[in-house]
């Protein structure tokens, strides 16, 4: 199948952005790839919570590469990227939300902290780890790229840490994944201790995952933290955090 291209005439002009037209192109590219036999186990894996087209990640991304890549959307601004993601989020099949996350991740340099409230709304919309963790990565990218101009950018995550919605708290815990030497270790450890009393599986898993990621860069610091605070954390958190120590 021929890869769809950007709308005619919209390759270079910032004012020429037709979100509904691009959405139509996305649906036209994906619907022929839908596979009910694949959709059934995908739905079951997500505990029968969501509808699926039955398209795996690689063919999905290949089908949309020419339409949503950096060259195709180089004229798009934050408002248009968010509008497209919102339109995708409204569609029933889960793959469209994965497309939205892919678009935001690939073009995160055009997003700033004013986009965070909208991203956090999507975090709370029919949430599960599949969309939440993808959005957490986008949130982390936005915060990280903002730090140079605004060293207080992580205050947005401090607010998320005590948010009433558990998936927003998970985003706060995970937002520094992959930051390596740029990770604020003091903040990471503080977040871990703040969330440690929670009994939710996904929170406990997130704490361990975040600590394990930091252990790749600062194994001694993470090891000492786990020894000192062992009684604060669940067995799940300790196992996840210490997997590679």
C-alpha distance (Angstrom), angle and dihedral (degrees) to the residues before:
residue distance angle dihedral
X1 . . .
X2 3.79 . .
X3 3.80 113.6 .
X4 3.83 110.4 -114.4
X5 3.78 116.6 -118.0
X6 3.77 132.5 -144.9
X7 3.81 115.8 -78.1
X8 3.80 112.9 -76.7
X9 3.80 111.9 -87.2
X10 3.82 95.2 8.5
X11 3.79 97.1 97.3
X12 3.80 96.3 95.8
X13 3.80 110.6 9.4
X14 3.83 113.8 90.9
X15 3.81 91.0 -157.6
X16 3.79 93.1 54.1
X17 3.80 101.6 79.7
X18 3.77 119.9 134.8
X19 3.81 108.5 -174.8
X20 3.83 95.1 -179.9
X21 3.81 90.3 51.4
X22 3.80 92.3 50.5
X23 3.80 89.5 47.2
X24 3.79 89.2 53.6
X25 3.81 89.8 50.9
X26 3.81 90.4 51.4
X27 3.79 92.6 51.3
X28 3.80 91.5 45.8
X29 3.80 90.1 52.6
X30 3.79 96.6 47.2
X31 3.78 106.4 36.9
X32 3.84 94.6 68.2
X33 3.82 87.4 55.1
X34 3.81 94.4 53.8
X35 3.79 113.4 124.1
X36 3.82 119.9 -170.5
X37 3.81 90.7 -163.6
X38 3.80 89.9 57.9
X39 3.79 92.8 40.7
X40 3.79 93.9 60.3
X41 3.85 98.0 61.9
X42 3.81 90.7 38.9
X43 3.78 89.7 55.4
X44 3.80 91.3 45.7
X45 3.83 91.0 50.8
X46 3.79 87.8 57.5
X47 3.82 90.5 50.8
X48 3.81 92.6 -103.5
X49 3.79 91.1 -70.8
X50 3.81 99.3 125.3
X51 3.79 143.2 36.7
X52 3.81 118.9 -115.6
X53 3.78 136.5 -165.4
X54 3.79 89.2 -147.7
X55 3.82 98.4 -118.3
X56 3.78 119.7 139.9
X57 3.81 122.7 -137.8
X58 3.81 100.1 -101.0
X59 3.83 98.9 51.6
X60 3.80 89.7 40.3
X61 3.79 92.3 55.5
X62 3.78 93.5 41.7
X63 3.80 91.1 53.1
X64 3.81 91.9 54.0
X65 3.80 101.7 36.2
X66 3.79 95.8 103.5
X67 3.78 93.5 43.6
X68 3.80 102.1 46.3
X69 3.80 105.5 25.1
X70 3.78 125.2 118.2
X71 3.79 94.1 -94.3
X72 3.81 93.4 48.4
X73 3.81 94.4 50.1
X74 3.80 99.4 31.3
X75 3.81 91.7 120.3
X76 3.81 94.4 51.2
X77 3.78 121.2 112.5
X78 3.78 129.9 -154.3
X79 3.80 93.3 -92.5
X80 3.79 92.6 55.8
X81 3.79 94.6 44.4
X82 3.79 90.2 51.9
X83 3.81 91.6 46.0
X84 3.79 90.9 53.8
X85 3.80 91.6 47.1
X86 3.80 90.2 49.8
X87 3.80 91.5 51.1
X88 3.81 90.2 49.8
X89 3.80 91.2 47.7
X90 3.79 90.4 58.2
X91 3.81 93.5 59.8
X92 3.80 115.4 95.7
X93 3.80 101.5 -131.1
X94 3.78 115.6 86.2
X95 3.81 95.2 -135.0
X96 3.80 90.6 70.5
X97 3.79 89.8 61.0
X98 3.79 89.2 50.1
X99 3.81 87.5 53.8
X100 3.81 89.6 51.4
X101 3.80 91.2 52.4
X102 3.82 90.8 47.2
X103 3.82 91.2 52.1
X104 3.79 93.1 48.6
X105 3.80 92.3 46.0
X106 3.79 94.3 48.8
X107 3.80 92.8 47.8
X108 3.81 99.7 34.3
X109 3.82 91.5 125.4
X110 3.81 87.4 73.8
X111 3.78 93.2 54.6
X112 3.79 126.8 84.5
X113 3.78 135.9 -173.7
X114 3.81 91.1 -80.7
X115 3.82 85.5 73.3
X116 3.81 93.1 59.4
X117 3.82 97.7 86.3
X118 3.80 90.6 55.5
X119 3.80 92.5 46.8
X120 3.79 90.3 50.2
X121 3.82 90.0 51.4
X122 3.80 88.3 57.2
X123 3.80 89.3 47.6
X124 3.81 86.8 61.6
X125 3.82 96.3 43.2
X126 3.82 110.5 98.8
X127 3.80 87.6 -33.5
X128 3.76 128.7 -158.7
X129 3.77 132.2 148.9
X130 3.82 93.9 -92.0
X131 3.80 96.2 66.5
X132 3.80 97.6 24.7
X133 3.79 95.1 57.4
X134 3.79 92.3 47.3
X135 3.79 90.2 51.7
X136 3.81 90.4 45.9
X137 3.80 88.2 59.6
X138 3.81 91.5 50.9
X139 3.80 90.8 47.7
X140 3.80 89.5 50.4
X141 3.81 91.6 50.4
X142 3.80 91.3 51.7
X143 3.80 94.1 48.3
X144 3.78 93.0 45.2
X145 3.80 94.6 50.9
X146 3.82 90.0 47.6
X147 3.80 95.6 53.7
X148 3.81 95.2 81.3
X149 3.80 91.7 60.1
X150 3.80 96.5 30.9
X151 3.82 116.0 27.9
X152 3.80 89.0 -172.1
X153 3.83 93.3 61.6
X154 3.80 92.4 112.9
X155 3.80 90.4 66.3
X156 3.80 84.8 87.9
X157 3.79 88.7 62.2
X158 3.80 91.5 45.6
X159 3.80 87.3 60.6
X160 3.81 91.0 48.2
X161 3.80 91.1 53.7
X162 3.80 91.4 72.2
X163 3.80 96.9 34.7
X164 3.83 114.3 134.9
X165 3.81 91.7 -125.8
X166 3.81 112.0 82.3
X167 3.81 94.1 -148.0
X168 3.81 90.8 57.1
X169 3.80 88.4 51.7
X170 3.81 88.1 51.2
X171 3.81 89.6 53.8
X172 3.81 89.6 53.3
X173 3.81 90.8 51.4
X174 3.80 93.6 48.1
X175 3.80 102.4 38.0
X176 3.84 94.5 99.0
X177 3.82 95.3 53.1
X178 3.78 109.7 135.4
X179 3.80 95.0 13.1
X180 3.83 91.0 116.2
X181 3.81 110.6 175.6
X182 3.81 90.7 7.6
X183 3.79 91.8 62.7
X184 3.78 115.2 118.6
X185 3.81 95.5 -130.4
X186 3.79 94.7 -173.1
X187 3.79 90.1 55.0
X188 3.81 91.6 44.9
X189 3.80 92.4 53.1
X190 3.80 91.7 44.4
X191 3.80 91.1 51.7
X192 3.80 90.3 48.9
X193 3.79 92.7 52.7
X194 3.81 92.5 44.7
X195 3.81 92.1 54.8
X196 3.82 96.4 36.1
X197 3.84 95.5 95.8
X198 3.80 91.9 57.8
X199 3.79 117.0 106.4
X200 3.79 99.3 -157.8
X201 3.81 112.9 119.2
X202 3.81 94.5 -136.6
X203 3.80 93.1 51.6
X204 3.80 93.1 48.0
X205 3.78 90.4 46.8
X206 3.81 91.5 49.4
X207 3.80 92.5 52.9
X208 3.79 91.0 52.3
X209 3.79 92.9 44.6
X210 3.81 92.7 51.1
X211 3.81 92.5 48.3
X212 3.80 92.2 46.4
X213 3.79 90.1 52.1
X214 3.80 91.5 51.8
X215 3.80 90.7 47.2
X216 3.80 88.0 68.7
X217 3.81 88.2 66.6
X218 3.82 102.9 26.7
X219 3.82 107.2 22.7
X220 3.82 95.1 159.6
X221 3.80 93.6 51.0
X222 3.80 93.1 48.0
X223 3.80 92.3 45.0
X224 3.81 91.6 51.3
X225 3.80 91.0 46.9
X226 3.80 92.1 51.8
X227 3.80 92.2 48.5
X228 3.78 93.2 47.6
X229 3.81 95.1 45.1
X230 3.82 99.7 31.4
X231 3.79 94.4 125.0
X232 3.80 91.5 55.0
X233 3.80 95.4 62.1
X234 3.77 135.0 68.4
X235 3.78 121.1 -115.7
X236 3.81 88.8 -108.8
X237 3.80 91.9 56.3
X238 3.80 93.2 46.9
X239 3.80 92.6 48.5
X240 3.79 92.9 49.1
X241 3.79 93.4 45.3
X242 3.78 95.1 47.9
X243 3.81 100.5 43.9
X244 3.81 94.6 110.7
X245 3.79 100.8 26.2
